[in-house]
Amino acid sequence: MNYMRKDFISNVSHEVKTPVATIIALSELLLENNLSQSEQTEYLSVVNQEAMRLSRLRLNIAIDVRRGVGVGRVIPSFSSGNLVMYYV
């Protein structure tokens, strides 16, 4: 059970790292002010998508924790970049 918790935290940390890094990098580029309007629009779109991805991840984690993650009834896993919870 303790292994499941550590694995879950490790996976969540990994899944959060990519969108956060993307948001930071693109926001730094946007702050430089030497981008064309189309580049700004493109980068803002990606920032928005990554923020939405983080929001969905947070919501899925909150829902699944309420359903019993960490108490032996749920096995968290990641598939194609998405959090998947297997109920046992």
C-alpha positions as CSV (number, residue, x, y, z in Angstrom):
1,M,0.0,0.0,0.0
2,N,2.8,2.4,0.9
3,Y,4.4,1.6,-2.5
4,M,1.2,2.5,-4.3
5,R,1.1,5.9,-2.6
6,K,4.7,6.6,-3.5
7,D,4.2,5.4,-7.0
8,F,1.0,7.6,-7.3
9,I,2.8,10.7,-6.0
10,S,5.7,10.0,-8.4
11,N,3.4,9.6,-11.4
12,V,1.4,12.7,-10.5
13,S,4.6,14.7,-10.1
14,H,5.8,13.6,-13.5
15,E,2.5,14.4,-15.2
16,V,2.5,17.9,-13.7
17,K,6.1,18.7,-14.7
18,T,5.6,18.8,-18.5
19,P,2.6,21.2,-18.6
20,V,4.2,23.4,-16.0
21,A,7.5,23.5,-17.9
22,T,5.6,24.3,-21.1
23,I,3.6,27.1,-19.5
24,I,6.8,28.7,-18.0
25,A,8.8,28.5,-21.2
26,L,6.0,30.0,-23.4
27,S,5.1,32.7,-20.9
28,E,8.7,33.8,-20.8
29,L,8.7,34.0,-24.6
30,L,5.5,36.0,-24.5
31,L,7.0,38.4,-22.0
32,E,9.9,39.2,-24.4
33,N,7.6,41.1,-26.7
34,N,9.4,40.3,-30.0
35,L,6.9,37.8,-31.3
36,S,4.5,38.2,-34.2
37,Q,0.8,38.3,-33.5
38,S,0.4,34.8,-34.9
39,E,3.2,33.5,-32.7
40,Q,1.6,35.1,-29.6
41,T,-1.8,33.6,-30.5
42,E,-0.2,30.2,-31.0
43,Y,1.8,30.3,-27.8
44,L,-1.2,31.5,-25.8
45,S,-3.3,28.7,-27.2
46,V,-0.7,26.1,-26.0
47,V,-0.5,27.8,-22.6
48,N,-4.3,27.6,-22.4
49,Q,-4.3,23.9,-23.4
50,E,-1.7,23.0,-20.8
51,A,-3.5,24.9,-18.1
52,M,-6.7,23.0,-19.0
53,R,-4.7,19.7,-18.9
54,L,-3.5,20.6,-15.3
55,S,-7.0,21.5,-14.3
56,R,-8.4,18.2,-15.6
57,L,-5.6,16.3,-13.8
58,R,-6.4,18.1,-10.6
59,L,-10.1,17.4,-10.9
60,N,-9.5,13.7,-11.7
61,I,-7.1,13.4,-8.7
62,A,-9.6,15.0,-6.3
63,I,-12.5,12.8,-7.5
64,D,-10.4,9.7,-7.3
65,V,-9.0,10.5,-3.9
66,R,-12.5,10.9,-2.6
67,R,-13.3,7.4,-4.0
68,G,-10.5,5.8,-2.1
69,V,-7.0,6.3,-3.5
70,G,-4.4,5.2,-1.0
71,V,-6.7,2.9,1.0
72,G,-6.3,-0.1,-1.1
73,R,-9.4,0.2,-3.3
74,V,-7.9,2.2,-6.2
75,I,-4.8,1.6,-8.3
76,P,-3.6,4.8,-10.0
77,S,-2.0,4.5,-13.4
78,F,-1.0,6.7,-16.3
79,S,-2.0,5.9,-19.9
80,S,-1.2,8.2,-22.8
81,G,-0.6,11.1,-20.5
82,N,-3.9,10.7,-18.7
83,L,-4.5,9.6,-15.1
84,V,-6.5,6.4,-15.0
85,M,-7.8,4.9,-11.8
86,Y,-8.4,1.1,-11.6
87,Y,-10.9,0.2,-8.8
88,V,-10.3,-3.2,-7.1
